[in-house]
Amino acid sequence: MTVTKEQVRGPELTDQIKKVIHEGNTRMIIVRDRRDHLVMQVPVTVGVVALVFAPVVTALSAMGALAAEWTIQIQRADEEA
């Protein structure tokens, strides 16, 4: 499993989450605030992406408007050779 971290600012939070979901092979998305407190941890399952992520993206949009800096930790499945 590959783990990457990205720093984003307010309004970029929602756009970055949408981008990560559409890229595929993502297993888990973890959002932390600037003090490294866990804000949201969402497992990503291919079959339920549309159903589950509509309210999650709405919540992230609201959170992005409230705070300036976020860290997104993305866990991806390793690609098969």
A tleap script that builds the chain and sets N, CA, C and O, in Angstrom:
source leaprc.protein.ff14SB
mol = sequence {
  NMET THR VAL THR LYS GLU GLN VAL ARG GLY
  PRO GLU LEU THR ASP GLN ILE LYS LYS VAL
  ILE HIE GLU GLY ASN THR ARG MET ILE ILE
  VAL ARG ASP ARG ARG ASP HIE LEU VAL MET
  GLN VAL PRO VAL THR VAL GLY VAL VAL ALA
  LEU VAL PHE ALA PRO VAL VAL THR ALA LEU
  SER ALA MET GLY ALA LEU ALA ALA GLU TRP
  THR ILE GLN ILE GLN ARG ALA ASP GLU GLU
  CALA
}
set mol.1.N position { 0.846 -1.176 0.000 }
set mol.1.CA position { 0.000 0.000 0.000 }
set mol.1.C position { 0.888 1.234 0.000 }
set mol.1.O position { 1.864 1.311 0.746 }
set mol.2.N position { 0.546 2.180 -0.827 }
set mol.2.CA position { 1.286 3.429 -0.944 }
set mol.2.C position { 0.515 4.524 -0.223 }
set mol.2.O position { -0.700 4.643 -0.379 }
set mol.3.N position { 1.229 5.327 0.571 }
set mol.3.CA position { 0.601 6.424 1.303 }
set mol.3.C position { 1.259 7.728 0.876 }
set mol.3.O position { 2.484 7.851 0.891 }
set mol.4.N position { 0.437 8.700 0.495 }
set mol.4.CA position { 0.947 10.025 0.151 }
set mol.4.C position { 0.213 11.074 0.966 }
set mol.4.O position { -0.933 10.881 1.371 }
set mol.5.N position { 0.897 12.196 1.201 }
set mol.5.CA position { 0.278 13.316 1.917 }
set mol.5.C position { 0.371 14.551 1.040 }
set mol.5.O position { 1.374 14.785 0.366 }
set mol.6.N position { -0.693 15.333 1.063 }
set mol.6.CA position { -0.740 16.569 0.301 }
set mol.6.C position { -1.288 17.674 1.185 }
set mol.6.O position { -2.235 17.462 1.942 }
set mol.7.N position { -0.696 18.846 1.089 }
set mol.7.CA position { -1.172 20.022 1.800 }
set mol.7.C position { -2.069 20.808 0.851 }
set mol.7.O position { -1.694 21.061 -0.293 }
set mol.8.N position { -3.245 21.192 1.319 }
set mol.8.CA position { -4.151 22.009 0.508 }
set mol.8.C position { -4.693 23.145 1.349 }
set mol.8.O position { -4.677 23.089 2.579 }
set mol.9.N position { -5.164 24.161 0.685 }
set mol.9.CA position { -5.760 25.310 1.366 }
set mol.9.C position { -7.265 25.307 1.114 }
set mol.9.O position { -7.729 24.830 0.078 }
set mol.10.N position { -8.000 25.829 2.043 }
set mol.10.CA position { -9.450 25.940 2.049 }
set mol.10.C position { -10.230 25.367 0.881 }
set mol.10.O position { -10.570 24.184 0.893 }
set mol.11.N position { -10.523 26.179 -0.131 }
set mol.11.CA position { -11.392 25.744 -1.235 }
set mol.11.C position { -10.800 24.611 -2.075 }
set mol.11.O position { -11.542 23.906 -2.759 }
set mol.12.N position { -9.497 24.426 -2.038 }
set mol.12.CA position { -8.859 23.363 -2.817 }
set mol.12.C position { -9.172 21.973 -2.263 }
set mol.12.O position { -9.007 20.975 -2.965 }
set mol.13.N position { -9.622 21.903 -1.012 }
set mol.13.CA position { -9.871 20.622 -0.345 }
set mol.13.C position { -10.849 19.761 -1.144 }
set mol.13.O position { -10.552 18.603 -1.439 }
set mol.14.N position { -11.987 20.304 -1.490 }
set mol.14.CA position { -13.005 19.548 -2.209 }
set mol.14.C position { -12.518 19.108 -3.585 }
set mol.14.O position { -12.720 17.962 -3.986 }
set mol.15.N position { -11.882 20.018 -4.297 }
set mol.15.CA position { -11.384 19.686 -5.636 }
set mol.15.C position { -10.354 18.560 -5.578 }
set mol.15.O position { -10.368 17.662 -6.420 }
set mol.16.N position { -9.470 18.605 -4.595 }
set mol.16.CA position { -8.435 17.577 -4.476 }
set mol.16.C position { -9.046 16.218 -4.129 }
set mol.16.O position { -8.620 15.197 -4.669 }
set mol.17.N position { -10.030 16.191 -3.242 }
set mol.17.CA position { -10.693 14.934 -2.880 }
set mol.17.C position { -11.387 14.342 -4.104 }
set mol.17.O position { -11.276 13.141 -4.354 }
set mol.18.N position { -12.097 15.166 -4.866 }
set mol.18.CA position { -12.768 14.679 -6.076 }
set mol.18.C position { -11.754 14.107 -7.059 }
set mol.18.O position { -11.987 13.056 -7.656 }
set mol.19.N position { -10.637 14.793 -7.225 }
set mol.19.CA position { -9.590 14.334 -8.141 }
set mol.19.C position { -9.054 12.975 -7.720 }
set mol.19.O position { -8.888 12.084 -8.552 }
set mol.20.N position { -8.784 12.814 -6.429 }
set mol.20.CA position { -8.246 11.553 -5.908 }
set mol.20.C position { -9.236 10.411 -6.119 }
set mol.20.O position { -8.839 9.308 -6.493 }
set mol.21.N position { -10.502 10.666 -5.887 }
set mol.21.CA position { -11.527 9.630 -6.063 }
set mol.21.C position { -11.604 9.200 -7.531 }
set mol.21.O position { -11.689 8.008 -7.829 }
set mol.22.N position { -11.572 10.164 -8.436 }
set mol.22.CA position { -11.684 9.849 -9.864 }
set mol.22.C position { -10.440 9.152 -10.415 }
set mol.22.O position { -10.525 8.452 -11.424 }
set mol.23.N position { -9.291 9.331 -9.770 }
set mol.23.CA position { -8.072 8.665 -10.221 }
set mol.23.C position { -8.157 7.154 -10.026 }
set mol.23.O position { -7.497 6.395 -10.736 }
set mol.24.N position { -8.957 6.724 -9.079 }
set mol.24.CA position { -9.096 5.287 -8.817 }
set mol.24.C position { -7.995 4.766 -7.909 }
set mol.24.O position { -7.168 5.542 -7.431 }
set mol.25.N position { -7.975 3.507 -7.674 }
set mol.25.CA position { -7.061 2.740 -6.818 }
set mol.25.C position { -6.825 3.344 -5.430 }
set mol.25.O position { -5.820 3.032 -4.792 }
set mol.26.N position { -7.725 4.196 -4.956 }
set mol.26.CA position { -7.615 4.777 -3.625 }
set mol.26.C position { -8.376 3.909 -2.634 }
set mol.26.O position { -9.526 3.544 -2.880 }
set mol.27.N position { -7.746 3.581 -1.524 }
set mol.27.CA position { -8.372 2.750 -0.496 }
set mol.27.C position { -8.949 3.558 0.656 }
set mol.27.O position { -10.014 3.227 1.179 }
set mol.28.N position { -8.237 4.637 1.062 }
set mol.28.CA position { -8.651 5.405 2.234 }
set mol.28.C position { -8.234 6.856 2.036 }
set mol.28.O position { -7.154 7.137 1.518 }
set mol.29.N position { -9.098 7.771 2.453 }
set mol.29.CA position { -8.777 9.192 2.449 }
set mol.29.C position { -8.903 9.684 3.881 }
set mol.29.O position { -9.931 9.494 4.531 }
set mol.30.N position { -7.841 10.319 4.363 }
set mol.30.CA position { -7.812 10.844 5.728 }
set mol.30.C position { -7.562 12.342 5.639 }
set mol.30.O position { -6.625 12.784 4.973 }
set mol.31.N position { -8.401 13.121 6.311 }
set mol.31.CA position { -8.253 14.574 6.305 }
set mol.31.C position { -7.901 15.014 7.718 }
set mol.31.O position { -8.564 14.635 8.684 }
set mol.32.N position { -6.840 15.828 7.826 }
set mol.32.CA position { -6.392 16.356 9.114 }
set mol.32.C position { -6.314 17.879 9.036 }
set mol.32.O position { -6.060 18.449 7.975 }
set mol.33.N position { -6.537 18.522 10.171 }
set mol.33.CA position { -6.436 19.978 10.191 }
set mol.33.C position { -4.976 20.396 10.369 }
set mol.33.O position { -4.083 19.549 10.416 }
set mol.34.N position { -4.743 21.687 10.466 }
set mol.34.CA position { -3.359 22.172 10.524 }
set mol.34.C position { -2.625 21.767 11.795 }
set mol.34.O position { -1.396 21.816 11.834 }
set mol.35.N position { -3.345 21.374 12.825 }
set mol.35.CA position { -2.718 20.877 14.057 }
set mol.35.C position { -2.590 19.365 14.067 }
set mol.35.O position { -2.276 18.767 15.096 }
set mol.36.N position { -2.833 18.748 12.918 }
set mol.36.CA position { -2.719 17.306 12.704 }
set mol.36.C position { -3.791 16.505 13.442 }
set mol.36.O position { -3.600 15.321 13.717 }
set mol.37.N position { -4.912 17.143 13.763 }
set mol.37.CA position { -6.040 16.431 14.359 }
set mol.37.C position { -6.843 15.758 13.249 }
set mol.37.O position { -7.092 16.348 12.198 }
set mol.38.N position { -7.238 14.528 13.499 }
set mol.38.CA position { -8.049 13.783 12.535 }
set mol.38.C position { -9.430 14.427 12.433 }
set mol.38.O position { -10.127 14.579 13.436 }
set mol.39.N position { -9.817 14.802 11.222 }
set mol.39.CA position { -11.117 15.420 10.991 }
set mol.39.C position { -12.064 14.428 10.336 }
set mol.39.O position { -13.237 14.342 10.698 }
set mol.40.N position { -11.541 13.677 9.364 }
set mol.40.CA position { -12.382 12.733 8.652 }
set mol.40.C position { -11.515 11.598 8.113 }
set mol.40.O position { -10.419 11.823 7.601 }
set mol.41.N position { -12.024 10.387 8.237 }
set mol.41.CA position { -11.358 9.208 7.687 }
set mol.41.C position { -12.416 8.399 6.955 }
set mol.41.O position { -13.367 7.904 7.561 }
set mol.42.N position { -12.237 8.269 5.626 }
set mol.42.CA position { -13.265 7.650 4.807 }
set mol.42.C position { -12.657 6.536 3.963 }
set mol.42.O position { -11.761 6.786 3.157 }
set mol.43.N position { -13.140 5.308 4.144 }
set mol.43.CA position { -12.690 4.242 3.243 }
set mol.43.C position { -13.354 4.415 1.876 }
set mol.43.O position { -14.527 4.777 1.783 }
set mol.44.N position { -12.595 4.153 0.835 }
set mol.44.CA position { -13.111 4.306 -0.522 }
set mol.44.C position { -13.290 2.923 -1.124 }
set mol.44.O position { -12.323 2.182 -1.302 }
set mol.45.N position { -14.528 2.584 -1.435 }
set mol.45.CA position { -14.852 1.316 -2.071 }
set mol.45.C position { -15.445 1.631 -3.425 }
set mol.45.O position { -16.361 2.446 -3.529 }
set mol.46.N position { -14.940 1.004 -4.448 }
set mol.46.CA position { -15.354 1.317 -5.812 }
set mol.46.C position { -16.866 1.270 -5.988 }
set mol.46.O position { -17.432 2.143 -6.646 }
set mol.47.N position { -17.515 0.294 -5.429 }
set mol.47.CA position { -18.947 0.117 -5.642 }
set mol.47.C position { -19.822 1.159 -4.989 }
set mol.47.O position { -20.967 1.342 -5.405 }
set mol.48.N position { -19.323 1.848 -3.980 }
set mol.48.CA position { -20.172 2.798 -3.260 }
set mol.48.C position { -19.675 4.234 -3.363 }
set mol.48.O position { -20.110 5.093 -2.596 }
set mol.49.N position { -18.782 4.503 -4.289 }
set mol.49.CA position { -18.199 5.843 -4.393 }
set mol.49.C position { -19.268 6.907 -4.577 }
set mol.49.O position { -19.298 7.872 -3.813 }
set mol.50.N position { -20.128 6.770 -5.544 }
set mol.50.CA position { -21.133 7.803 -5.824 }
set mol.50.C position { -22.120 7.953 -4.672 }
set mol.50.O position { -22.468 9.071 -4.291 }
set mol.51.N position { -22.565 6.843 -4.124 }
set mol.51.CA position { -23.555 6.857 -3.054 }
set mol.51.C position { -23.017 7.505 -1.783 }
set mol.51.O position { -23.693 8.326 -1.163 }
set mol.52.N position { -21.807 7.135 -1.401 }
set mol.52.CA position { -21.246 7.584 -0.129 }
set mol.52.C position { -20.626 8.968 -0.234 }
set mol.52.O position { -20.727 9.754 0.708 }
set mol.53.N position { -19.993 9.284 -1.348 }
set mol.53.CA position { -19.197 10.499 -1.401 }
set mol.53.C position { -19.967 11.770 -1.695 }
set mol.53.O position { -19.406 12.855 -1.538 }
set mol.54.N position { -21.196 11.699 -2.105 }
set mol.54.CA position { -21.965 12.930 -2.302 }
set mol.54.C position { -22.081 13.716 -0.994 }
set mol.54.O position { -21.772 14.908 -0.986 }
set mol.55.N position { -22.515 13.096 0.121 }
set mol.55.CA position { -22.571 13.851 1.378 }
set mol.55.C position { -21.183 14.178 1.932 }
set mol.55.O position { -21.003 15.208 2.582 }
set mol.56.N position { -20.203 13.307 1.680 }
set mol.56.CA position { -18.845 13.559 2.170 }
set mol.56.C position { -18.266 14.787 1.483 }
set mol.56.O position { -17.662 15.635 2.141 }
set mol.57.N position { -18.438 14.894 0.188 }
set mol.57.CA position { -17.920 16.043 -0.551 }
set mol.57.C position { -18.617 17.322 -0.095 }
set mol.57.O position { -17.981 18.373 -0.018 }
set mol.58.N position { -19.894 17.249 0.204 }
set mol.58.CA position { -20.614 18.410 0.720 }
set mol.58.C position { -20.036 18.849 2.065 }
set mol.58.O position { -19.833 20.040 2.299 }
set mol.59.N position { -19.774 17.887 2.940 }
set mol.59.CA position { -19.178 18.202 4.247 }
set mol.59.C position { -17.785 18.789 4.076 }
set mol.59.O position { -17.428 19.743 4.766 }
set mol.60.N position { -17.000 18.236 3.172 }
set mol.60.CA position { -15.651 18.746 2.932 }
set mol.60.C position { -15.689 20.170 2.388 }
set mol.60.O position { -14.825 20.983 2.718 }
set mol.61.N position { -16.671 20.473 1.568 }
set mol.61.CA position { -16.812 21.834 1.043 }
set mol.61.C position { -17.047 22.825 2.173 }
set mol.61.O position { -16.463 23.908 2.196 }
set mol.62.N position { -17.901 22.445 3.101 }
set mol.62.CA position { -18.183 23.311 4.248 }
set mol.62.C position { -16.950 23.475 5.127 }
set mol.62.O position { -16.651 24.577 5.587 }
set mol.63.N position { -16.233 22.370 5.359 }
set mol.63.CA position { -15.027 22.440 6.192 }
set mol.63.C position { -13.953 23.273 5.507 }
set mol.63.O position { -13.253 24.047 6.159 }
set mol.64.N position { -13.822 23.116 4.195 }
set mol.64.CA position { -12.820 23.867 3.453 }
set mol.64.C position { -13.030 25.361 3.551 }
set mol.64.O position { -12.071 26.133 3.550 }
set mol.65.N position { -14.279 25.766 3.635 }
set mol.65.CA position { -14.580 27.187 3.753 }
set mol.65.C position { -14.220 27.730 5.136 }
set mol.65.O position { -14.000 28.931 5.289 }
set mol.66.N position { -14.159 26.865 6.133 }
set mol.66.CA position { -13.918 27.304 7.500 }
set mol.66.C position { -12.447 27.386 7.892 }
set mol.66.O position { -12.085 28.211 8.731 }
set mol.67.N position { -11.611 26.569 7.318 }
set mol.67.CA position { -10.218 26.529 7.743 }
set mol.67.C position { -9.292 26.797 6.566 }
set mol.67.O position { -9.660 26.620 5.405 }
set mol.68.N position { -8.087 27.226 6.897 }
set mol.68.CA position { -7.160 27.623 5.851 }
set mol.68.C position { -6.294 26.475 5.335 }
set mol.68.O position { -6.021 26.410 4.137 }
set mol.69.N position { -5.860 25.576 6.206 }
set mol.69.CA position { -4.904 24.560 5.794 }
set mol.69.C position { -5.356 23.159 6.196 }
set mol.69.O position { -5.829 22.941 7.311 }
set mol.70.N position { -5.201 22.210 5.266 }
set mol.70.CA position { -5.574 20.822 5.491 }
set mol.70.C position { -4.463 19.908 5.006 }
set mol.70.O position { -3.705 20.269 4.105 }
set mol.71.N position { -4.365 18.746 5.590 }
set mol.71.CA position { -3.489 17.700 5.087 }
set mol.71.C position { -4.373 16.539 4.675 }
set mol.71.O position { -5.198 16.066 5.457 }
set mol.72.N position { -4.198 16.083 3.447 }
set mol.72.CA position { -4.938 14.924 2.960 }
set mol.72.C position { -3.954 13.778 2.860 }
set mol.72.O position { -2.947 13.869 2.157 }
set mol.73.N position { -4.249 12.703 3.563 }
set mol.73.CA position { -3.431 11.485 3.477 }
set mol.73.C position { -4.197 10.492 2.625 }
set mol.73.O position { -5.351 10.173 2.910 }
set mol.74.N position { -3.548 10.006 1.578 }
set mol.74.CA position { -4.206 9.124 0.618 }
set mol.74.C position { -3.516 7.769 0.637 }
set mol.74.O position { -2.313 7.669 0.395 }
set mol.75.N position { -4.290 6.727 0.926 }
set mol.75.CA position { -3.760 5.364 0.888 }
set mol.75.C position { -4.235 4.714 -0.399 }
set mol.75.O position { -5.435 4.622 -0.659 }
set mol.76.N position { -3.284 4.267 -1.196 }
set mol.76.CA position { -3.617 3.642 -2.478 }
set mol.76.C position { -3.145 2.197 -2.486 }
set mol.76.O position { -2.145 1.847 -1.859 }
set mol.77.N position { -3.882 1.374 -3.207 }
set mol.77.CA position { -3.489 -0.018 -3.392 }
set mol.77.C position { -2.295 -0.042 -4.335 }
set mol.77.O position { -2.244 0.722 -5.300 }
set mol.78.N position { -1.341 -0.913 -4.059 }
set mol.78.CA position { -0.212 -1.069 -4.961 }
set mol.78.C position { -0.694 -1.703 -6.246 }
set mol.78.O position { -1.521 -2.615 -6.232 }
set mol.79.N position { -0.175 -1.216 -7.353 }
set mol.79.CA position { -0.584 -1.737 -8.644 }
set mol.79.C position { 0.073 -3.095 -8.888 }
set mol.79.O position { 1.245 -3.304 -8.576 }
set mol.80.N position { -0.709 -4.003 -9.451 }
set mol.80.CA position { -0.200 -5.328 -9.791 }
set mol.80.C position { 0.692 -5.229 -11.023 }
set mol.80.O position { 0.419 -4.453 -11.939 }
set mol.81.N position { 1.755 -6.020 -11.036 }
set mol.81.CA position { 2.672 -5.975 -12.187 }
set mol.81.C position { 2.168 -6.833 -13.314 }
set mol.81.O position { 2.810 -6.915 -14.361 }
savepdb mol mol.pdb
quit
